[in-house]
Every structure is written in C-alpha cells, then in structure tokens.
C-alpha cells in the first residue's frame, strides 16, 4: 500500500487506478479523506455538512469498486440536493429543509461509484462571487486565510486545493466554477450549454462540473455527467465522443486572441496582468498564433443588463424555495442582498426583462463573431487577486454594489454563461506571496474537447501539481 503522503499527491483517476490494482480499498481512501476534512476544515471552513458514517458504509460495500470513479470520495455543493440530507442553499430560509430526493447531477455522480462525504459551503443561493454566508460563516482561502476562496463554489474550491478531497462538484451561473478555481489555484471548466442536464432555475445560465487538481479528472467527470436530462426543455448538444479521449491528442495550431482588460474598459491589477501575459507567452512558445484582440462589445452596458436578468432569475429561485418550505421571504430569513433581489425581481416588468435578454443576446453574437477568426479567447478570471473576506458584506446598497462588483472584481466570466460557450480557469501563475491567479480560456460553443486538449498541453508545459506540496507545508505549519 502506498504512503498516505503519496495519496495526497494523487488525483481521482490515480486513486482509482490504485484501487483497481488492489493496493487500496475504498474504505481506506474514504477514511483517509474523512480525517483530512476533520483536520483541515477548522482552518478553511469548506465543508458544512458531513455524511461520514454513511460514506464509510457505502465504501465498505464497494469491493471491488465498480464504475469509472468507483470508490473515490467526493463532495457536493450545498446548492445541490442529496436525499435525506440538509439542502439549505446556504440560507436561513431553508436551514431545516431536508431533500426528498437526489437531483440529477448527484444521481449521475453516485451512479459513477463516487462516495459522497458531505456538502461544501456556498453563498446564499449562490448569488455572490465570494463564499461567506451568514448561515455557515466564511470559507477561507487555503493559501491565505484572510482572503476569499471565491464563489459561489468556494467551499469546493478550497477543499480541493487544501487536499481535503481529490475533486468536488460545483456549478457555474456567472463564473462560480472558474472564480474559485482561480482563487484556489485549481482547474475548473464550465462546459458548453447543453452538454449536461439543466438546473431547475437559471437553467439558461447555470451548469455543473467538477473542480479538480488535474485536467484529466475534469474530463472524466464531464464524461460521467454529460447528456441532457429526461425532462430538459432546452435541446442538448450531441457529443458521442468521450471528453477523456480528447486528451490523447494535442490541439492543432490555434489562433488565439488575448485581452487583459476588454480593450481598456475595466481595471485589472498588475499581478493579474502578469498572469495573462505569462499565459500568452506560454501559448506562443507552444506554437500557437497569439495576438492581442478583443470582442467589440460594451462591457458596462452588458454588466447592467446581466444584473437585470440575474435579479429576475434569482427572485424566482427565492420565491420557489420559500413556497417549498411554506415561508414568506423576509429580512429575518434572508440576507440583505437576497431580500433585495427578491423585492426588485418582483417589481421588474416583462418588458424590462425582455429588453435585457435581447441586449445580452445581441452582445453574445459579437463574441460568436469574434470566434469566427479566433479559436480561443484569453482573459483574466478575476480583475485582481482574491479580495479580503467580508469585503462584500455590510453594504448600505447591496444591489448597486453588485454592479460595482461585476465592474471592479468579476468582469470576465459572465459572458460565457450568456453565450453558452465553454470556458475554463487554468492555474498557471502564482505571485511571489504564493497567491494563485487563474487565466480564463474561452472556446467556441461545443468545443469543450478542444479546450481540454489545450488545458492538458498547458498542464504539461507549465505543471502546477508541485504547488499543492507547498500548500500542504503551509497548512501543516498552520496546524502546529
């Protein structure tokens, strides 16, 4: 049996391979990660609900472990539903609600043989790019506990980076996989719209996938999740080839456009600028054709209309969940931002919503037009290094602050949710203070396999796995 220290350096596929070789059992691996969570969660607060006894029982029954991820532990985002377990959505409104059934994403992950150890922290209803809900408290960035772990899949991102789990499920309706992937120095791909089942709400914007340490784990999880749901009202993308098989080949020579600031429309800090330039030089060294170019769109108008659609969708989410538990939304059971979203969403007219939706689709066509010339677009994920915990709290006007946040902190991720294109955060740069900064790579709709090929090429050229050894040393010092 390998040393447990070696296990910390393995991804999910590597762990599964050792199980298949008889060197590890699912129960041994599950027990190991349970101890990791117990040890490290007091530092980062990534896991808000545990299922340890149930997980050990499920792991013991998996011998030999079956399925592509048979016996490998994982964590589920608090916004998702696991039958018989709390489904709070990070809100006091639902603090006593227990899910009556698995949602489709959880069903598919469990069918692959994964062992679910618990649920990860999320902001209330996933509304923020940080993870500090009043119900559970903030998730701390494992690289620097004074900094945010991003959001809304911040608990998942922190848990994976800290080595509490090999990979974790997340979802992305405006950057919620890519933002925590960047903040925590891990890999995160938002798939194309139609590759996976749609969520019940914000289904035109939100989609799930794994947050991982390696590209191959992300591709394998996408293979587990792919395919539309039985009751999806939107069409799905037909992709018969496995995503994992794409990694067997390098990408063709690509024409790549790079913009660090949407053609000067937004501010980014110097470290983020360095990260983008580092990626551009790396891609050029790999033989790709790289030039500075950006889609011709008005970011500030885009952000304003995105917020309108986001408020409308968010208000419907709150209304439905309140009906589910028989409560009236109020400042007593909702955070200030969420209550404002609920109230403003109810006041929006159909014409206001339609005007915003049409504007976003018009702007989205400009990005699709950009991709007639360029295979991929390189941008930052975040405008700056992760912000201090609590920076978005205790504001007098949280709705208008959200627009400021999009302009000043998160200016690059929402476009791919509107267009439905695949976009990923790749961990290629760390500051001198060991703070990770991801680079966003966006591809054409349906070209997820190409993005994965490019990510694997970057991973080989600029390996990031050794960074996790450094993080383990930092966390060990913190535990002393």
C-alpha positions as CSV (number, residue, x, y, z in Angstrom):
1,X,0.0,0.0,0.0
2,X,1.4,3.5,-0.8
3,X,2.2,6.0,1.8
4,X,-0.7,8.3,2.7
5,X,1.5,11.3,1.9
6,X,1.7,9.9,-1.7
7,X,-2.1,9.6,-1.8
8,X,-2.3,13.4,-1.2
9,X,-0.5,13.9,-4.5
10,X,-2.9,11.7,-6.5
11,X,-5.9,12.8,-8.4
12,X,-9.1,10.9,-8.6
13,X,-8.1,8.8,-11.6
14,X,-4.8,7.9,-9.8
15,X,-6.6,6.8,-6.7
16,X,-9.0,4.7,-8.8
17,X,-6.1,3.0,-10.5
18,X,-4.5,2.0,-7.2
19,X,-7.9,0.6,-6.1
20,X,-8.1,-1.4,-9.4
21,X,-4.6,-2.8,-8.7
22,X,-5.6,-3.9,-5.3
23,X,-3.2,-1.5,-3.5
24,X,-6.1,0.4,-1.8
25,X,-9.7,-0.1,-0.8
26,X,-12.4,2.4,-1.0
27,X,-12.9,2.3,2.8
28,X,-9.2,3.1,3.4
29,X,-9.3,6.0,1.0
30,X,-12.6,7.2,2.4
31,X,-11.3,7.0,6.0
32,X,-8.2,9.0,4.9
33,X,-10.2,11.9,3.4
34,X,-12.5,11.9,6.4
35,X,-9.5,12.5,8.6
36,X,-8.2,15.2,6.2
37,X,-11.6,17.0,6.4
38,X,-11.7,16.7,10.2
39,X,-8.1,18.1,10.4
40,X,-8.3,20.9,7.9
41,X,-11.9,22.1,7.9
42,X,-11.4,24.1,11.1
43,X,-8.9,26.2,9.1
44,X,-10.8,26.8,5.9
45,X,-14.5,26.0,6.7
46,X,-15.1,24.4,3.3
47,X,-17.4,21.6,4.4
48,X,-20.7,22.5,6.1
49,X,-22.4,19.1,6.3
50,X,-20.8,15.7,6.7
51,X,-22.0,12.2,5.9
52,X,-19.1,10.2,7.3
53,X,-20.9,7.2,8.7
54,X,-22.9,6.8,5.5
55,X,-19.8,7.2,3.4
56,X,-17.9,4.5,5.2
57,X,-20.8,2.2,4.9
58,X,-21.0,2.8,1.2
59,X,-17.3,2.5,0.8
60,X,-17.3,-0.9,2.6
61,X,-19.9,-2.2,0.2
62,X,-17.9,-1.2,-2.8
63,X,-15.5,-4.1,-3.1
64,X,-14.4,-4.4,-5.7
65,X,-15.3,-0.8,-6.5
66,X,-17.2,-0.5,-9.7
67,X,-17.9,2.4,-12.1
68,X,-15.5,4.9,-13.6
69,X,-15.0,6.5,-10.2
70,X,-16.0,3.5,-8.1
71,X,-14.9,4.1,-4.5
72,X,-13.4,7.5,-5.0
73,X,-14.6,10.1,-2.4
74,X,-16.1,13.5,-3.4
75,X,-18.1,16.4,-2.0
76,X,-21.3,18.0,-3.3
77,X,-22.1,21.8,-3.4
78,X,-24.6,23.0,-0.8
79,X,-26.9,24.2,-3.6
80,X,-27.4,20.6,-4.8
81,X,-29.8,18.1,-3.2
82,X,-28.9,14.7,-1.6
83,X,-31.8,12.6,-0.5
84,X,-32.3,12.6,3.3
85,X,-29.7,15.4,3.9
86,X,-30.0,19.2,4.5
87,X,-30.5,21.3,1.4
88,X,-30.2,24.8,2.8
89,X,-28.9,26.6,-0.2
90,X,-26.8,28.5,2.3
91,X,-29.9,30.3,3.7
92,X,-31.7,30.6,7.0
93,X,-34.9,30.3,4.9
94,X,-34.1,26.6,4.3
95,X,-32.0,25.8,7.4
96,X,-34.4,23.0,8.5
97,X,-35.2,21.7,5.0
98,X,-34.2,18.1,4.1
99,X,-34.1,17.0,0.5
100,X,-36.6,14.4,-0.5
101,X,-34.6,13.1,-3.5
102,X,-31.2,13.4,-5.3
103,X,-31.0,16.0,-8.0
104,X,-29.9,14.7,-11.5
105,X,-26.3,15.7,-11.0
106,X,-26.0,13.9,-7.7
107,X,-27.7,10.8,-9.2
108,X,-25.1,10.7,-12.0
109,X,-22.1,11.2,-9.7
110,X,-23.4,8.5,-7.4
111,X,-24.0,6.1,-10.3
112,X,-20.4,6.5,-11.3
113,X,-19.4,4.9,-8.0
114,X,-18.3,8.1,-6.2
115,X,-18.5,8.1,-2.4
116,X,-20.1,11.3,-1.1
117,X,-18.6,12.6,2.1
118,X,-20.7,15.7,2.6
119,X,-21.5,19.2,1.2
120,X,-19.4,22.3,0.6
121,X,-20.0,25.9,1.6
122,X,-21.7,28.3,-0.8
123,X,-23.0,31.9,-0.5
124,X,-26.8,32.2,0.0
125,X,-28.4,30.8,-3.2
126,X,-25.0,31.0,-4.9
127,X,-25.6,34.7,-5.5
128,X,-22.0,36.1,-4.8
129,X,-18.5,35.5,-6.2
130,X,-17.4,35.0,-2.6
131,X,-18.4,32.4,0.0
132,X,-19.3,33.8,3.3
133,X,-23.0,33.0,4.1
134,X,-24.4,34.2,7.4
135,X,-25.7,30.6,8.0
136,X,-22.3,28.9,7.9
137,X,-19.7,31.7,8.0
138,X,-16.9,32.3,5.5
139,X,-14.8,29.8,3.6
140,X,-11.2,30.9,3.9
141,X,-8.6,30.6,1.1
142,X,-6.2,27.9,2.0
143,X,-3.3,29.9,0.5
144,X,-4.1,32.9,2.7
145,X,-6.9,32.6,5.3
146,X,-7.5,36.3,5.2
147,X,-8.6,36.1,1.6
148,X,-11.8,34.9,-0.1
149,X,-11.9,31.4,-1.6
150,X,-14.1,32.9,-4.3
151,X,-17.7,31.7,-5.1
152,X,-20.1,30.5,-5.4
153,X,-18.4,27.1,-5.4
154,X,-15.9,28.4,-2.8
155,X,-16.2,25.6,-0.4
156,X,-15.5,23.1,-3.2
157,X,-12.5,25.0,-4.5
158,X,-10.9,25.4,-1.0
159,X,-11.5,21.7,-0.2
160,X,-9.8,20.5,-3.4
161,X,-6.8,22.9,-3.1
162,X,-6.3,22.0,0.5
163,X,-6.2,18.3,-0.3
164,X,-9.4,17.5,1.8
165,X,-10.8,15.7,-1.3
166,X,-9.4,14.8,-4.7
167,X,-12.2,16.7,-6.5
168,X,-15.6,18.2,-5.8
169,X,-18.7,19.1,-7.6
170,X,-19.6,22.7,-8.4
171,X,-21.9,24.8,-10.5
172,X,-21.4,27.9,-12.6
173,X,-24.1,30.5,-13.4
174,X,-21.8,33.5,-13.8
175,X,-18.3,32.2,-13.0
176,X,-19.0,30.1,-10.0
177,X,-16.6,27.2,-11.0
178,X,-14.0,29.4,-12.6
179,X,-13.8,32.1,-9.9
180,X,-13.0,29.6,-7.0
181,X,-10.7,27.6,-9.4
182,X,-8.7,30.8,-9.9
183,X,-8.7,31.9,-6.3
184,X,-7.6,28.5,-5.0
185,X,-5.2,27.5,-7.7
186,X,-7.0,24.5,-9.2
187,X,-8.6,23.7,-12.6
188,X,-12.2,24.5,-13.4
189,X,-14.1,24.1,-16.7
190,X,-17.6,25.5,-17.3
191,X,-18.9,23.2,-20.0
192,X,-20.9,24.3,-23.1
193,X,-24.6,24.8,-22.6
194,X,-26.4,21.6,-23.5
195,X,-23.6,19.2,-22.6
196,X,-25.1,18.4,-19.2
197,X,-28.6,18.4,-17.6
198,X,-30.1,21.8,-16.9
199,X,-30.7,23.0,-13.4
200,X,-34.3,23.8,-12.4
201,X,-33.6,27.5,-12.2
202,X,-31.3,29.9,-14.1
203,X,-31.2,26.9,-16.5
204,X,-30.1,29.1,-19.4
205,X,-27.1,30.4,-17.3
206,X,-26.0,27.7,-14.9
207,X,-24.3,24.3,-15.4
208,X,-22.3,21.8,-13.2
209,X,-18.9,20.2,-13.4
210,X,-16.1,19.2,-11.1
211,X,-13.4,21.4,-9.6
212,X,-10.2,19.4,-9.9
213,X,-6.4,19.4,-9.5
214,X,-5.9,17.8,-12.9
215,X,-7.3,18.3,-16.4
216,X,-7.8,14.5,-16.8
217,X,-10.1,14.4,-13.7
218,X,-12.2,17.2,-15.1
219,X,-12.6,15.4,-18.5
220,X,-13.5,12.2,-16.7
221,X,-16.1,13.9,-14.5
222,X,-17.6,15.6,-17.6
223,X,-17.9,12.1,-19.2
224,X,-19.9,11.0,-16.1
225,X,-22.2,14.0,-16.2
226,X,-22.7,14.5,-19.9
227,X,-26.1,14.1,-21.6
228,X,-29.3,16.1,-21.3
229,X,-31.8,15.2,-18.6
230,X,-35.0,13.4,-19.4
231,X,-37.2,16.4,-18.7
232,X,-34.9,19.2,-20.0
233,X,-36.9,21.8,-22.0
234,X,-33.7,23.0,-23.8
235,X,-32.0,21.0,-26.5
236,X,-28.8,19.2,-25.7
237,X,-25.5,19.0,-27.6
238,X,-24.8,15.6,-29.2
239,X,-21.3,14.7,-28.2
240,X,-20.8,11.0,-28.6
241,X,-17.0,11.1,-28.2
242,X,-15.7,10.9,-24.6
243,X,-14.0,14.0,-23.3
244,X,-11.3,11.9,-21.8
245,X,-10.3,10.6,-25.2
246,X,-9.7,14.1,-26.4
247,X,-6.6,14.2,-24.1
248,X,-4.9,11.5,-26.2
249,X,-4.1,14.2,-28.8
250,X,-2.5,17.6,-28.7
251,X,-4.5,20.5,-30.0
252,X,-4.0,21.8,-33.6
253,X,-2.1,25.1,-34.0
254,X,-4.6,27.6,-32.7
255,X,-5.3,31.3,-33.4
256,X,-5.7,32.9,-30.1
257,X,-6.9,36.4,-29.1
258,X,-5.8,37.9,-25.8
259,X,-7.3,40.8,-23.9
260,X,-6.4,41.5,-20.3
261,X,-9.0,44.3,-19.8
262,X,-11.8,44.2,-22.5
263,X,-9.9,46.7,-24.6
264,X,-9.3,49.1,-21.7
265,X,-12.9,49.0,-20.4
266,X,-12.0,47.6,-17.0
267,X,-9.2,47.8,-14.5
268,X,-7.0,44.9,-13.6
269,X,-4.2,44.8,-11.1
270,X,-0.6,44.3,-12.0
271,X,-0.3,40.7,-10.8
272,X,-3.3,39.7,-12.9
273,X,-1.8,41.4,-15.9
274,X,1.4,39.5,-15.4
275,X,-0.6,36.2,-15.2
276,X,-2.3,36.9,-18.6
277,X,1.0,37.9,-20.3
278,X,2.6,34.7,-18.8
279,X,-0.1,32.6,-20.4
280,X,0.1,34.4,-23.7
281,X,3.9,33.8,-23.9
282,X,3.5,30.2,-22.9
283,X,0.9,29.6,-25.7
284,X,3.2,31.3,-28.2
285,X,6.1,29.1,-27.1
286,X,3.8,26.1,-27.7
287,X,3.5,27.1,-31.3
288,X,0.1,28.8,-31.3
289,X,-0.6,32.1,-33.1
290,X,-1.2,34.7,-30.4
291,X,-2.3,38.3,-30.8
292,X,-3.9,40.9,-28.6
293,X,-7.6,41.3,-29.7
294,X,-11.0,41.5,-28.0
295,X,-14.6,41.2,-29.0
296,X,-16.2,44.6,-29.8
297,X,-18.8,44.9,-27.1
298,X,-19.7,47.4,-24.4
299,X,-18.9,45.7,-21.1
300,X,-20.6,48.2,-18.8
301,X,-23.9,48.0,-20.6
302,X,-23.5,44.2,-20.7
303,X,-23.0,44.1,-16.9
304,X,-26.0,46.3,-16.3
305,X,-28.3,44.1,-18.4
306,X,-26.8,40.9,-17.0
307,X,-27.7,42.1,-13.5
308,X,-31.3,42.6,-14.6
309,X,-31.6,39.1,-15.9
310,X,-29.8,37.8,-12.8
311,X,-32.2,39.6,-10.4
312,X,-35.2,38.2,-12.3
313,X,-33.9,34.7,-12.2
314,X,-32.8,35.0,-8.6
315,X,-36.1,36.3,-7.4
316,X,-37.9,33.3,-9.0
317,X,-35.4,30.9,-7.2
318,X,-36.2,32.6,-3.8
319,X,-40.0,32.5,-4.5
320,X,-40.0,28.8,-5.3
321,X,-37.8,27.8,-2.4
322,X,-39.9,29.8,0.0
323,X,-43.1,28.1,-1.3
324,X,-41.3,24.7,-0.8
325,X,-40.9,25.3,2.9
326,X,-44.1,27.3,3.4
327,X,-42.4,30.6,4.5
328,X,-42.7,34.2,3.3
329,X,-39.3,35.7,2.3
330,X,-38.3,38.4,4.8
331,X,-35.2,40.2,6.2
332,X,-35.5,37.7,9.1
333,X,-34.8,34.7,7.0
334,X,-32.8,36.1,4.1
335,X,-29.6,38.1,3.9
336,X,-29.9,41.7,2.8
337,X,-28.7,41.1,-0.8
338,X,-31.1,38.1,-1.3
339,X,-34.1,40.0,0.1
340,X,-33.3,43.0,-2.2
341,X,-33.1,40.6,-5.1
342,X,-36.5,39.1,-4.2
343,X,-38.1,42.5,-3.9
344,X,-36.6,44.0,-7.0
345,X,-37.3,40.9,-9.1
346,X,-40.9,41.1,-8.2
347,X,-41.0,44.7,-9.4
348,X,-39.3,44.1,-12.8
349,X,-41.7,44.3,-15.7
350,X,-41.8,41.7,-18.5
351,X,-40.6,44.4,-21.0
352,X,-37.6,45.3,-18.8
353,X,-36.6,41.6,-18.6
354,X,-37.1,41.1,-22.3
355,X,-35.1,44.2,-23.2
356,X,-32.2,43.0,-21.0
357,X,-32.4,39.5,-22.5
358,X,-32.4,40.8,-26.1
359,X,-29.5,43.1,-25.4
360,X,-27.4,40.2,-23.9
361,X,-28.2,38.0,-27.0
362,X,-27.1,40.9,-29.3
363,X,-23.8,41.3,-27.4
364,X,-23.4,37.5,-27.3
365,X,-23.4,37.4,-31.1
366,X,-20.4,39.7,-31.0
367,X,-18.4,37.1,-29.1
368,X,-19.5,34.4,-31.5
369,X,-18.4,36.7,-34.4
370,X,-15.0,37.1,-32.7
371,X,-14.6,33.3,-32.7
372,X,-15.0,33.2,-36.5
373,X,-11.5,34.5,-36.6
374,X,-10.1,33.2,-33.3
375,X,-10.2,29.7,-31.9
376,X,-10.0,30.8,-28.3
377,X,-10.0,33.9,-26.2
378,X,-7.6,34.5,-23.3
379,X,-8.7,36.8,-20.4
380,X,-8.3,37.0,-16.7
381,X,-10.8,35.2,-14.5
382,X,-10.8,37.9,-11.8
383,X,-9.7,41.5,-12.1
384,X,-7.5,41.3,-9.1
385,X,-6.1,38.8,-6.5
386,X,-8.7,37.3,-4.2
387,X,-10.3,40.0,-2.1
388,X,-10.3,40.0,1.8
389,X,-13.0,38.0,3.4
390,X,-16.1,40.1,4.2
391,X,-15.4,42.7,1.5
392,X,-18.9,42.4,0.0
393,X,-20.7,42.4,3.3
394,X,-22.4,45.2,5.4
395,X,-23.1,47.4,2.4
396,X,-25.9,50.0,2.5
397,X,-26.9,49.3,-1.1
398,X,-26.0,45.7,-1.9
399,X,-27.8,45.6,-5.3
400,X,-25.9,48.6,-6.7
401,X,-22.8,47.2,-5.1
402,X,-23.3,44.0,-7.1
403,X,-23.0,46.1,-10.3
404,X,-19.8,47.7,-8.9
405,X,-18.5,44.2,-8.1
406,X,-19.0,43.0,-11.6
407,X,-17.2,46.0,-12.9
408,X,-14.3,46.0,-10.4
409,X,-13.8,42.4,-9.4
410,X,-15.5,40.0,-11.7
411,X,-15.6,41.4,-15.3
412,X,-14.8,38.4,-17.4
413,X,-16.7,35.3,-16.5
414,X,-20.4,36.1,-17.1
415,X,-20.2,36.4,-20.9
416,X,-19.6,32.7,-21.4
417,X,-22.8,31.9,-19.3
418,X,-24.8,34.2,-21.6
419,X,-23.4,32.7,-24.8
420,X,-23.3,29.2,-23.5
421,X,-19.6,28.7,-24.6
422,X,-17.1,26.6,-22.7
423,X,-14.7,28.5,-20.5
424,X,-12.1,27.3,-18.1
425,X,-9.7,28.7,-15.4
426,X,-6.2,27.3,-15.7
427,X,-3.8,27.7,-12.7
428,X,-0.6,28.8,-14.4
429,X,0.6,31.7,-12.2
430,X,1.4,32.3,-8.5
431,X,2.5,35.6,-7.1
432,X,5.7,35.9,-5.1
433,X,3.5,35.6,-2.0
434,X,2.1,32.3,-3.2
435,X,-1.3,33.6,-4.2
436,X,-2.7,31.7,-7.3
437,X,-4.2,33.6,-10.3
438,X,-6.0,31.6,-12.9
439,X,-6.3,32.5,-16.6
440,X,-9.6,32.2,-18.4
441,X,-9.7,30.4,-21.7
442,X,-13.0,30.6,-23.7
443,X,-13.7,28.5,-26.8
444,X,-16.5,28.1,-29.3
445,X,-19.8,26.6,-28.3
446,X,-19.5,22.8,-28.2
447,X,-15.7,22.8,-28.5
448,X,-15.1,21.5,-24.9
449,X,-12.8,18.8,-26.2
450,X,-10.5,21.4,-27.8
451,X,-10.3,23.4,-24.6
452,X,-9.5,20.2,-22.6
453,X,-6.7,19.4,-25.1
454,X,-5.3,22.9,-24.7
455,X,-5.5,22.7,-20.9
456,X,-3.7,19.4,-20.9
457,X,-1.0,20.9,-23.2
458,X,-0.6,23.8,-20.8
459,X,-0.6,21.5,-17.8
460,X,2.3,19.5,-19.3
461,X,4.3,22.7,-20.3
462,X,3.7,24.5,-17.0
463,X,3.0,21.9,-14.3
464,X,1.1,23.1,-11.3
465,X,1.0,20.0,-9.2
466,X,4.1,20.9,-7.1
467,X,2.2,24.0,-5.8
468,X,0.0,21.7,-3.8
469,X,3.0,20.3,-2.0
470,X,3.9,23.8,-1.0
471,X,0.4,24.4,0.2
472,X,0.4,21.2,2.3
473,X,3.5,22.5,4.1
474,X,1.8,25.9,4.7
475,X,-1.2,24.1,6.2
476,X,0.9,21.8,8.3
477,X,2.6,24.9,9.8
478,X,-0.8,26.4,10.5
479,X,-1.8,23.3,12.4
480,X,1.2,23.5,14.8
